[in-house]
Amino acid sequence: MLRRHVATGLAAFGSVAALLGGPSGCSAGVDVGQGSSATTGAGGGAGGSAMMVTAAGTGGGGAGGGTGGSEPSACVPFDGAVLAVDKLYLGGRTFDDKESSVAWKDFGFNLDNLTTTSNFATHCKPAAGGSTSVFEDGSSGRDNSFGRNVRVILEALVPSLDGQANDAITAGQFSQIFVFPGLGSSGDAEALVTKVYGAGVLGKAPSWNGADCWPILYENLLDPKDVGSAKTVYPASTLVKNVWNSNGTSDMVLTLNVAGQSVPIKIYQARMAVQLAATHQGGALGHIGGYLKSEEFVQTLRAVSGAINKAACQLFDGGVADQLRRASDLLDDGTQDPTKTCNAISVGLGFTLRQVALGPSLPKTAEPIDYCK
């Protein structure tokens, strides 16, 4: 079993509030179970030219490529709702914030439109000498090998991964921002262009009252001078009975900040859904689903692992990299084919949202230092 191998292979690493409430597994009307494959939205998007940056924040890159310290200038004028992730659920805690070894089962989507718990004949072949045990689906066929398998590997390096990531959000180190142009304080929107951005260092703890001018990461923009030029866009999203649904997929970079390091995780064909508050000033029971390209993810983690723990480099190359590869449960186009070897890792994350304001773009992030070279 993968978990037993992790405990053995990583022993030397040593030590590394939902607004609307709801018990684990509840969807509050958010359809995140089975269904047909979503259509693919444009990776970049039009619109938003009114959101021009008038001043950029400052700050140099830190170890692992993080952005530095000074607070950016004024908010970017914007007509619509701007919400930021105030809590992430990586698979170790339920939506009602209880620790659970099976919390991962309730996050994400059925990406491959299969529901499998023991018969994996239709799946791709296990990678790196792995076992079919990593293929088990969560509830309603949700695919989430990240929550079930990868999180266990990472927590041997970074104990309390969920806690560290959320502490960083609470301190204003990073977030993910959802921008809903033209969305007012009530009512549905059956034709909605939604943009999603990675947020850099705010420079203070967020107040979550709509006054925080949270700056946007340079790498999330097609044009660094135009905050409206998001790379991650959902052109056909909807809001029906306060349930927002992406109604499509788009690649997205989620830049986690854990153990003082910025870790950019690229999620391919990311789809999302969230229950917004009636005032559209917050959200709960949110889901992100998509997949990581296994080798790309392995190399990203390798580049920053040494900064977290200097002993990590040798262990990473000595076995951890293959343990991560063994967590692969999809092909890197999001499909299954029993004649091919798995080379992608499904991801299911949960989140809640609170109100912020749109800030300017930050300077380009420094390239991460590869501490394992």
C-alpha positions in Angstrom: 0.0 0.0 0.0 1.2 3.5 -0.8 0.7 4.8 2.7 2.9 2.1 4.2 5.7 2.9 1.7 5.4 6.6 2.5 5.8 6.0 6.2 9.0 4.0 5.5 10.5 6.1 2.8 9.9 9.4 4.4 10.7 8.7 8.1 13.9 10.7 7.8 12.1 13.9 7.0 11.0 14.3 10.6 8.7 17.1 11.5 7.3 19.2 8.4 -14.8 28.3 8.5 -17.4 27.7 6.1 -19.5 30.9 5.9 -22.7 29.0 5.2 -21.9 25.9 7.2 -22.7 22.3 6.3 -21.6 18.8 7.2 -19.0 16.8 5.4 -20.4 15.5 2.1 -23.2 18.1 1.9 -23.3 20.0 -1.4 -25.9 22.6 -0.5 -27.2 22.4 -4.0 -23.8 22.4 -5.7 -23.7 19.6 -8.3 -20.3 18.1 -8.0 -21.1 14.5 -8.6 -21.3 12.5 -11.8 -22.1 14.0 -15.1 -20.9 14.5 -18.6 -17.5 16.0 -19.3 -17.4 19.8 -19.2 -16.6 21.9 -22.2 -13.3 23.6 -22.4 -13.3 27.4 -21.9 -10.7 29.6 -23.3 -7.5 29.6 -21.4 -7.2 33.3 -21.8 -10.1 35.7 -22.0 -11.3 38.9 -23.4 -12.8 41.8 -21.6 -11.8 43.7 -18.4 -10.0 46.5 -20.1 -11.4 48.9 -17.6 -9.4 47.2 -14.9 -6.1 48.8 -15.9 -3.3 48.9 -13.3 -2.4 52.4 -12.2 0.4 51.3 -9.8 2.2 48.1 -9.2 3.2 46.6 -5.9 6.8 45.9 -5.1 8.7 43.1 -3.6 11.5 40.8 -4.6 11.4 37.1 -4.9 12.2 35.0 -1.9 13.3 31.4 -1.5 11.2 29.1 -3.6 10.0 32.0 -5.7 7.8 33.9 -3.2 7.0 37.5 -3.5 8.3 40.0 -1.1 7.2 42.4 1.5 5.8 45.9 0.7 2.1 46.5 0.5 0.8 47.4 -3.0 -1.0 50.7 -3.7 -4.6 51.5 -4.2 -7.3 49.1 -5.3 -8.2 48.7 -9.0 -11.7 50.2 -9.6 -14.1 47.4 -10.5 -17.8 46.9 -11.1 -18.8 43.5 -9.7 -18.1 41.0 -7.0 -14.5 40.1 -5.9 -14.1 37.2 -3.5 -11.0 35.4 -2.3 -10.3 32.0 -0.9 -10.1 32.3 2.9 -9.9 28.6 3.6 -8.6 25.6 1.6 -9.5 22.0 2.2 -6.7 19.8 0.9 -8.2 16.5 1.9 -7.4 16.1 5.6 -10.3 18.0 7.1 -14.0 18.0 6.3 -16.1 21.1 5.4 -17.1 21.3 9.1 -13.4 21.5 9.9 -13.0 18.1 11.5 -9.9 15.9 10.9 -10.7 12.8 8.9 -8.7 10.3 7.0 -11.5 10.1 4.4 -12.3 13.8 4.0 -10.7 13.6 0.6 -13.7 11.6 -0.7 -16.0 14.6 -0.6 -13.8 17.1 -2.6 -13.7 17.5 -6.4 -15.5 16.0 -9.3 -16.0 12.8 -11.2 -13.4 13.7 -13.9 -13.3 10.5 -15.9 -17.1 9.8 -15.7 -16.4 6.4 -14.1 -17.3 5.3 -10.6 -14.7 2.7 -9.5 -13.9 1.3 -6.1 -12.5 -2.2 -6.8 -12.7 -3.0 -10.5 -10.1 -0.9 -12.3 -10.1 -2.7 -15.7 -10.9 0.5 -17.5 -8.2 2.6 -15.9 -4.7 3.4 -17.2 -1.9 1.2 -15.9 -0.2 2.0 -12.5 2.9 4.1 -12.9 6.4 3.5 -11.5 5.6 0.0 -10.3 2.6 1.2 -8.3 -0.6 -0.5 -7.3 -4.2 -0.2 -8.4 -5.1 0.7 -4.8 -4.4 4.4 -5.6 -7.3 4.4 -8.1 -10.2 4.2 -5.6 -12.8 6.9 -6.2 -14.4 9.1 -3.5 -18.1 9.7 -3.1 -20.2 9.9 -6.3 -17.2 8.9 -8.3 -15.0 11.8 -7.3 -11.4 11.5 -8.6 -9.0 12.8 -5.9 -5.7 11.0 -5.8 -4.1 14.2 -4.5 -6.2 14.2 -1.4 -6.0 10.5 -0.9 -2.4 9.8 -1.7 -0.2 12.8 -2.5 -1.3 14.7 0.7 0.0 11.8 2.8 3.4 12.0 1.0 3.6 15.8 1.4 2.7 15.7 5.1 5.8 13.6 5.8 7.7 16.7 4.7 5.2 19.4 5.8 3.2 18.2 8.8 -0.3 19.7 9.1 -0.3 20.7 5.4 -3.9 22.0 5.6 -3.1 24.0 8.7 0.1 25.6 7.3 -1.6 26.5 4.0 -4.5 28.1 5.8 -2.3 29.9 8.3 -0.5 31.5 5.3 -3.9 32.6 3.8 -4.9 34.1 7.2 -1.6 36.0 7.3 -2.2 37.4 3.8 0.6 35.4 2.1 -1.5 34.0 -0.7 -5.0 33.3 -1.9 -7.0 32.6 -5.1 -9.3 35.4 -6.2 -12.6 35.0 -8.1 -13.8 38.0 -10.1 -17.5 38.2 -11.2 -17.8 41.3 -13.5 -21.2 43.0 -13.3 -22.5 40.7 -10.5 -24.6 42.7 -8.0 -25.6 42.0 -4.4 -28.6 39.7 -5.4 -30.1 37.7 -8.2 -29.0 35.1 -10.6 -26.7 35.5 -13.6 -27.2 32.9 -16.3 -24.5 34.5 -18.6 -21.4 35.2 -16.5 -17.8 35.6 -17.5 -15.8 34.6 -14.4 -12.0 35.2 -14.0 -9.8 33.5 -11.4 -6.4 34.8 -10.3 -3.6 33.8 -8.0 -3.1 36.4 -5.3 0.4 37.4 -4.0 1.5 38.8 -0.7 -1.0 41.2 0.7 1.4 42.6 3.2 -1.0 42.2 6.2 -3.6 40.0 7.6 -6.8 40.4 5.5 -9.8 42.0 7.1 -12.3 40.2 4.7 -14.6 43.3 4.6 -14.1 44.2 1.0 -11.3 46.7 1.6 -8.3 44.5 1.1 -6.6 45.4 -2.2 -5.2 42.0 -2.8 -2.5 42.1 -5.6 -2.5 39.7 -8.5 0.5 37.5 -9.5 2.1 38.7 -12.7 2.2 35.1 -14.0 -1.7 35.0 -13.9 -2.0 37.7 -16.5 -1.8 37.7 -20.3 -0.8 41.4 -20.1 0.9 42.4 -16.9 -0.4 46.0 -17.3 -4.0 44.9 -17.5 -5.5 43.1 -14.5 -8.5 42.3 -16.7 -6.4 40.0 -18.9 -6.7 36.9 -16.7 -5.3 33.6 -18.1 -7.9 31.6 -16.2 -11.4 32.4 -17.5 -14.8 30.7 -17.5 -16.8 32.4 -20.2 -19.9 30.4 -19.8 -20.2 30.2 -16.0 -23.6 30.7 -14.3 -25.1 31.7 -11.0 -28.4 29.9 -10.4 -30.1 30.1 -6.9 -26.8 31.4 -5.7 -24.9 28.3 -6.9 -22.0 29.4 -9.1 -20.8 26.8 -11.6 -17.9 27.2 -14.0 -19.7 25.2 -16.7 -16.4 24.5 -18.4 -12.7 24.0 -17.7 -9.6 26.1 -17.8 -6.0 25.5 -16.7 -5.2 27.2 -13.4 -2.1 27.8 -11.3 -2.7 27.5 -7.6 0.4 29.0 -5.8 0.3 27.5 -2.3 2.5 29.0 0.4 3.6 26.3 2.9 6.6 26.2 5.2 7.5 29.7 3.9 7.8 28.5 0.3 5.7 29.4 -2.7 4.7 26.2 -4.5 3.0 26.8 -7.9 0.8 23.9 -8.7 -0.7 23.8 -12.2 -4.2 22.3 -12.3 -5.2 21.3 -15.8 -8.8 21.3 -17.0 -9.9 22.8 -13.6 -13.6 23.0 -13.1 -15.3 24.6 -10.1 -18.5 25.2 -8.2 -19.4 27.1 -5.0 -22.5 28.1 -3.0 -22.5 31.9 -2.8 -24.1 33.8 0.1 -27.4 35.5 -0.8 -25.6 38.9 -0.8 -22.8 37.5 -3.0 -20.2 38.6 -0.4 -19.0 35.2 0.5 -19.2 31.5 -0.4 -19.0 28.0 1.0 -18.8 24.4 0.1 -16.6 25.2 -2.9 -15.0 22.5 -5.1 -12.1 22.5 -7.4 -11.4 19.5 -9.6 -8.8 18.8 -12.3 -5.5 17.1 -12.6 -1.7 17.6 -12.3 0.7 16.3 -15.0 2.7 13.9 -12.8 6.3 14.7 -14.0 5.7 18.4 -14.0 4.4 18.2 -10.5 7.4 16.0 -9.3 9.9 18.5 -10.7 8.1 21.5 -9.1 8.2 19.8 -5.7 11.8 18.7 -6.1 12.9 22.3 -6.8 11.6 23.6 -3.5 11.9 20.5 -1.3 15.4 21.3 -0.3 14.5 24.7 1.0 12.0 23.2 3.4 14.3 20.4 4.6 17.9 20.0 3.4 17.7 16.3 3.8 14.8 16.2 1.4 16.9 16.3 -1.8 18.6 12.9 -1.4 15.4 11.3 -0.2 13.4 12.9 -3.0 15.5 11.4 -5.7 15.9 8.2 -3.7 12.3 7.3 -3.6 9.8 10.2 -3.0 9.7 11.1 -6.7 8.5 7.6 -7.6 6.0 7.6 -4.7 4.5 10.7 -6.2 4.5 9.1 -9.7 2.7 6.1 -8.3 -0.2 8.4 -7.2 -1.0 8.9 -10.9 -4.5 7.8 -11.7 -5.3 9.5 -15.1 -3.7 10.2 -18.4 -2.4 13.7 -19.0 -5.4 14.6 -21.2 -7.8 13.8 -18.3 -9.0 10.4 -19.8 -8.5 6.7 -19.1 -7.0 4.1 -21.4 -6.1 0.6 -20.1 -3.4 0.2 -22.7 -1.5 3.3 -21.5 0.4 4.1 -18.3 -1.1 6.8 -16.0 0.9 10.1 -16.0 -1.5 12.5 -14.3 -2.8 12.9 -10.8 -6.4 13.8 -10.1 -7.1 16.7 -7.7 -10.1 17.6 -5.6 -10.0 20.6 -3.3 -12.5 22.4 -1.1 -12.7 26.1 -0.4 -14.7 29.0 1.1 -14.7 32.6 -0.1 -14.9 36.0 1.6 -15.0 39.6 0.2 -11.9 41.5 -0.9 -11.0 44.2 -3.4 -9.0 43.8 -6.6 -5.4 45.0 -6.3 -2.8 45.7 -9.0 -0.4 43.2 -10.5 2.8 42.4 -8.7 6.2 42.4 -10.5 7.3 39.1 -12.1 8.1 36.5 -9.5 11.7 35.5 -9.2 12.5 32.1 -10.5 12.5 29.4 -7.8 15.8 28.4 -6.4 16.4 24.7 -7.0 18.0 23.7 -3.7 18.5 20.1 -4.8 21.0 21.0 -7.6 
